[in-house]
Amino acid sequence: MTIQGPAGPKRRRWPARLAVVLVLAFVAWLAVCWAVLEHPRTEEPAVSDALLVLGPPDIQRMATAQELMERGIAPVLVIATPDAQPGDSPAMVQYYEDKDFCAPRTDYEVICFKPNPSTTQGEAIELRDLAAERGWDTVTAVTFKQHVPRARMILKRCYGGELRMAATDYGFTPLGALGQYVYQSAGFVKAWLTPGCEQQLPGNPKELE
């Protein structure tokens, strides 16, 4: 006759331990996201060779860029114009299609481009090419707060000059902020898997010119 030990209680403890580990991991991830994404390093606006607006060039992001341009931060405004996203409202889709912000101006030059690929990496590649062509040594980039750390990392992989980051704050709700934490975390994973300026994941090739 085989006598079995009290295995049942031990088995029942594993789900509880696993739950504790998962909760602690989730809390740690939230803490890191809060520290990195909600309090990114930005620089005071200073005169640059160009001001780059990372896409999409929504109304708030463009308002920040226009304010900086009116302060004379740069002689050139560069705007990334990716396609509208499936979740955008009809009014926003029309706004992106009209591209009124790309209209020529008399007080400064405006350059609009469609990134290839349609990601921050595509914007970084275009920045590299424009900077090499025009001899830009200092560039200020505008994006939203939670995107600043990842955007800085990706832009610096392609652009070797001085890079300054300016941020606009969308004031996300807690649920919206959590969505950004997930999205930006996934973006960091992708960026770490593609460490070069133009390196792409197999399923997301750069479009042919």
C-alpha positions as CSV (number, residue, x, y, z in Angstrom):
1,M,0.0,0.0,0.0
2,T,1.4,3.4,-1.1
3,I,0.9,6.3,1.3
4,Q,0.6,9.7,-0.5
5,G,1.7,12.9,1.1
6,P,-0.4,16.1,1.3
7,A,0.2,17.0,-2.4
8,G,-3.2,18.7,-2.7
9,P,-2.4,21.8,-0.6
10,K,0.9,22.3,-2.4
11,R,-0.8,22.2,-5.7
12,R,-3.3,24.7,-4.5
13,R,-0.5,27.1,-3.5
14,W,0.9,27.3,-7.0
15,P,-1.9,29.4,-8.5
16,A,-1.7,31.8,-5.6
17,R,2.0,32.2,-6.0
18,L,1.7,32.6,-9.7
19,A,-0.9,35.3,-9.2
20,V,1.3,37.2,-6.8
21,V,4.2,37.0,-9.3
22,L,2.0,38.3,-12.1
23,V,0.6,41.1,-10.0
24,L,4.1,42.2,-8.9
25,A,5.4,42.1,-12.5
26,F,2.4,44.2,-13.6
27,V,3.0,46.7,-10.9
28,A,6.7,46.9,-11.8
29,W,5.9,47.4,-15.5
30,L,3.5,50.2,-14.6
31,A,6.1,51.9,-12.4
32,V,8.7,51.7,-15.2
33,C,6.2,53.1,-17.8
34,W,5.2,55.9,-15.5
35,A,8.8,56.9,-14.9
36,V,9.9,56.6,-18.5
37,L,6.9,57.7,-20.5
38,E,5.2,60.2,-18.2
39,H,8.4,62.0,-17.3
40,P,10.6,61.9,-20.5
41,R,13.7,64.0,-20.9
42,T,13.1,67.0,-23.2
43,E,15.2,70.0,-24.0
44,E,14.4,73.7,-23.8
45,P,13.6,75.1,-27.3
46,A,16.7,76.5,-29.0
47,V,17.5,77.6,-32.5
48,S,17.9,74.6,-34.8
49,D,18.5,74.0,-38.5
50,A,15.0,72.4,-38.8
51,L,11.9,71.5,-36.8
52,L,10.6,68.0,-37.5
53,V,7.0,67.1,-36.7
54,L,6.6,63.4,-36.2
55,G,3.4,62.0,-37.6
56,P,0.6,62.0,-37.6
57,P,0.5,65.9,-37.8
58,D,-2.6,66.3,-35.8
59,I,-4.0,69.6,-34.8
60,Q,-2.4,69.7,-31.3
61,R,1.0,68.6,-32.6
62,M,0.9,71.2,-35.4
63,A,-0.1,73.9,-32.9
64,T,3.0,73.2,-30.9
65,A,5.1,73.3,-34.0
66,Q,3.5,76.5,-35.2
67,E,4.2,78.2,-31.9
68,L,7.8,77.2,-32.0
69,M,8.2,78.4,-35.7
70,E,6.6,81.7,-34.8
71,R,9.3,82.0,-32.1
72,G,11.9,81.6,-34.9
73,I,13.3,78.3,-33.7
74,A,14.2,77.1,-37.3
75,P,14.1,78.3,-40.9
76,V,12.6,75.0,-42.1
77,L,9.5,73.1,-40.9
78,V,9.6,69.4,-41.8
79,I,6.3,67.4,-41.4
80,A,5.8,63.7,-41.6
81,T,2.5,62.9,-43.3
82,P,1.6,59.2,-42.9
83,D,-1.7,57.9,-44.1
84,A,-4.8,58.3,-41.8
85,Q,-5.5,55.5,-39.4
86,P,-8.6,53.2,-39.6
87,G,-9.9,54.7,-36.3
88,D,-9.7,58.3,-37.4
89,S,-12.9,60.3,-37.7
90,P,-14.0,61.4,-41.2
91,A,-13.1,65.0,-40.3
92,M,-9.6,63.9,-39.3
93,V,-9.2,61.9,-42.4
94,Q,-10.2,64.9,-44.5
95,Y,-7.7,67.0,-42.5
96,Y,-4.9,64.7,-43.3
97,E,-5.9,64.5,-47.0
98,D,-6.2,68.3,-47.4
99,K,-2.7,68.8,-45.9
100,D,-3.2,72.6,-45.5
101,F,-0.3,72.6,-43.1
102,C,1.9,71.7,-46.1
103,A,1.1,74.9,-47.9
104,P,4.1,77.1,-48.8
105,R,4.8,80.0,-46.6
106,T,6.8,83.2,-46.9
107,D,8.3,83.3,-43.4
108,Y,9.8,79.8,-43.5
109,E,10.2,76.7,-45.7
110,V,7.8,73.8,-45.4
111,I,8.8,70.3,-46.3
112,C,6.2,67.5,-46.2
113,F,7.1,63.8,-46.8
114,K,5.4,60.4,-46.4
115,P,7.7,58.2,-44.3
116,N,8.8,54.9,-45.8
117,P,8.1,52.7,-43.9
118,S,5.1,54.5,-42.3
119,T,6.7,54.4,-38.8
120,T,9.0,56.4,-36.6
121,Q,11.8,54.5,-38.3
122,G,10.7,55.8,-41.7
123,E,10.7,59.3,-40.3
124,A,14.2,58.8,-38.9
125,I,15.5,57.6,-42.3
126,E,14.0,60.6,-44.0
127,L,15.6,62.9,-41.4
128,R,19.0,61.3,-42.1
129,D,18.7,61.9,-45.8
130,L,17.5,65.5,-45.5
131,A,20.2,66.3,-42.9
132,A,22.9,64.9,-45.2
133,E,21.5,66.8,-48.2
134,R,21.1,70.1,-46.4
135,G,23.9,69.9,-43.8
136,W,21.7,70.1,-40.7
137,D,23.7,69.9,-37.5
138,T,20.8,70.6,-35.0
139,V,17.2,69.4,-35.3
140,T,14.3,69.8,-32.9
141,A,11.6,67.0,-33.1
142,V,8.0,67.4,-31.9
143,T,5.9,64.5,-30.8
144,F,3.6,63.6,-27.9
145,K,5.0,63.0,-24.4
146,Q,4.7,59.3,-24.2
147,H,6.4,58.9,-27.6
148,V,9.5,61.0,-26.7
149,P,11.8,58.3,-25.3
150,R,11.3,55.8,-28.1
151,A,11.4,58.5,-30.8
152,R,14.6,59.9,-29.5
153,M,16.2,56.4,-29.6
154,I,15.1,55.7,-33.1
155,L,15.9,59.1,-34.5
156,K,19.4,59.0,-33.0
157,R,20.1,55.7,-34.8
158,C,19.8,57.5,-38.1
159,Y,20.7,61.1,-37.3
160,G,24.1,61.9,-35.9
161,G,23.7,65.6,-35.2
162,E,22.3,67.3,-32.1
163,L,18.7,66.3,-31.5
164,R,16.3,68.2,-29.2
165,M,12.9,66.8,-28.3
166,A,9.9,68.9,-27.7
167,A,6.7,67.3,-26.4
168,T,3.0,68.0,-26.5
169,D,0.7,66.5,-23.9
170,Y,-2.6,65.0,-24.9
171,G,-3.8,64.6,-21.4
172,F,-4.7,60.9,-21.7
173,T,-7.3,59.4,-19.4
174,P,-6.0,56.5,-17.2
175,L,-7.3,54.0,-19.7
176,G,-5.8,55.9,-22.6
177,A,-2.5,56.1,-20.7
178,L,-2.5,52.4,-20.1
179,G,-3.1,51.8,-23.8
180,Q,-0.1,54.0,-24.6
181,Y,2.0,52.0,-22.1
182,V,1.2,48.8,-23.9
183,Y,1.7,50.4,-27.4
184,Q,5.0,52.1,-26.5
185,S,6.3,48.9,-24.7
186,A,5.6,46.9,-27.9
187,G,7.3,49.6,-29.9
188,F,10.4,49.3,-27.7
189,V,10.5,45.6,-28.2
190,K,10.3,46.0,-32.0
191,A,13.0,48.7,-31.8
192,W,15.3,46.4,-29.8
193,L,14.8,43.6,-32.4
194,T,15.7,46.0,-35.2
195,P,18.8,47.9,-33.9
196,G,20.0,49.5,-37.1
197,C,18.8,52.6,-38.8
198,E,17.1,50.7,-41.7
199,Q,16.8,47.2,-40.3
200,Q,13.2,45.8,-40.6
201,L,11.3,42.9,-39.2
202,P,10.6,40.2,-41.9
203,G,6.9,41.0,-42.0
204,N,7.2,44.7,-42.4
205,P,9.6,45.4,-45.3
206,K,10.4,48.9,-46.5
207,E,8.5,49.8,-49.6
208,L,10.4,49.8,-52.9
209,E,11.2,53.3,-54.1
